[in-house]
Amino acid sequence: MHSIVLDAHHALVEMILDGEILFAERLAAFNEIVAAVEETGATRILVTYEATARVEIARFEYSNVMASSLAHDPTLSRCRIAYVTPTKVRVDSVTETLAYARGFQGERFGNRDAALEWLLAA
């Protein structure tokens, strides 16, 4: 499950993810984030994984597509992106590694306060 929260005051779009996150939902969430950024002109993205979130480990081809999208999307390239990932949350490390290898510029944090501090510092 995912939801989007807009914070116009901080030019921030937040995506909150919880439960089992299948690849199709990750792709839908990605498209919604891009649309929200384009619609609002926001330059900060906060992706928050709730403590019970579990990202499905996708087939390599899916991870590859997602990584390319993260690294090369023109809308995201002008944004600061912070991920909040509690300790026990499982993420798709293949997508993450591929995206960073392709130039993705995001940061991962263990708590929301640190992520917001980093996002709002720029």
NORHUWO-V661474 format. One record per residue. RES is the residue in one small letter. PHI is phi in degrees with one decimal (999 if undefined). OMEGA is omega in whole degrees, -180 to 180 (* if undefined). NEAR is the number of other ideal C-beta (glycine too) atoms within 12 Angstrom. Layout:
res;phi;omega;near
RES;PHI;OMEGA;NEAR
RES;PHI;OMEGA;NEAR
This chain:
res;phi;omega;near
m;999;176;20
h;-142.5;176;30
s;-145.7;179;21
i;-120.3;178;29
v;-122.4;179;22
l;-102.4;176;24
d;-124.1;-176;21
a;-64.6;-179;16
h;-58.7;-179;10
h;-103.5;-176;23
a;49.4;-171;23
l;-127.0;171;33
v;-115.9;179;37
e;-114.8;173;35
m;-109.1;179;39
i;-112.1;-178;26
l;-117.8;-179;38
d;-150.6;179;21
g;76.3;179;19
e;-78.7;-177;20
i;-105.7;179;33
l;-80.8;-178;22
f;-58.1;-179;26
a;-58.3;178;17
e;-70.6;177;26
r;-60.0;179;36
l;-65.8;177;23
a;-62.3;179;21
a;-62.6;177;34
f;-57.1;-179;34
n;-62.8;178;22
e;-67.9;177;27
i;-61.8;-180;38
v;-59.5;179;29
a;-62.5;180;20
a;-65.0;179;32
v;-65.7;179;32
e;-63.2;-178;19
e;-70.4;-174;15
t;-98.0;-174;25
g;77.8;179;16
a;-60.7;179;32
t;-121.4;180;25
r;-125.7;179;36
i;-125.7;176;44
l;-117.8;178;43
v;-108.6;-175;43
t;-110.8;173;35
y;-93.4;175;37
e;-69.6;-175;24
a;-60.3;-179;20
t;-97.8;180;17
a;-71.6;177;31
r;-139.5;-180;24
v;-85.3;176;33
e;-61.4;174;24
i;-78.4;-172;21
a;-84.8;171;26
r;-59.1;-177;15
f;-54.6;-179;16
e;-58.9;180;14
y;-69.2;178;25
s;-60.2;180;29
n;-62.9;178;22
v;-62.5;-179;26
m;-64.1;180;39
a;-61.9;178;30
s;-63.4;179;21
s;-62.6;179;28
l;-62.2;-175;37
a;-78.9;-170;25
h;-118.4;-180;19
d;-67.9;-177;29
p;-65.4;178;12
t;-70.3;-179;26
l;-69.0;-176;33
s;-64.7;178;21
r;-98.4;-177;19
c;-112.7;166;32
r;-91.2;-176;30
i;-126.4;178;40
a;-122.1;177;35
y;-110.4;173;37
v;-107.3;-176;34
t;-129.8;176;31
p;-57.3;-172;23
t;-49.2;-173;13
k;-91.3;180;13
v;-79.6;178;27
r;-90.3;176;20
v;-115.8;179;30
d;-86.8;-176;33
s;-67.2;178;18
v;-66.8;178;24
t;-59.8;-178;36
e;-61.5;-179;29
t;-63.1;179;19
l;-63.5;-179;26
a;-63.5;179;31
y;-64.9;178;20
a;-64.4;-180;16
r;-95.6;175;23
g;103.5;177;16
f;-59.5;-177;28
q;-116.7;177;20
g;-129.8;179;33
e;-127.6;179;27
r;-111.1;-178;26
f;-131.0;178;25
g;-85.3;179;20
n;-145.2;-174;20
r;-65.4;-178;26
d;-60.2;179;15
a;-64.8;179;19
a;-63.5;179;30
l;-64.2;178;24
e;-58.0;179;19
w;-65.3;-179;24
l;-62.0;-174;32
l;-81.8;-179;20
a;-71.8;-177;13
a;-95.1;*;18
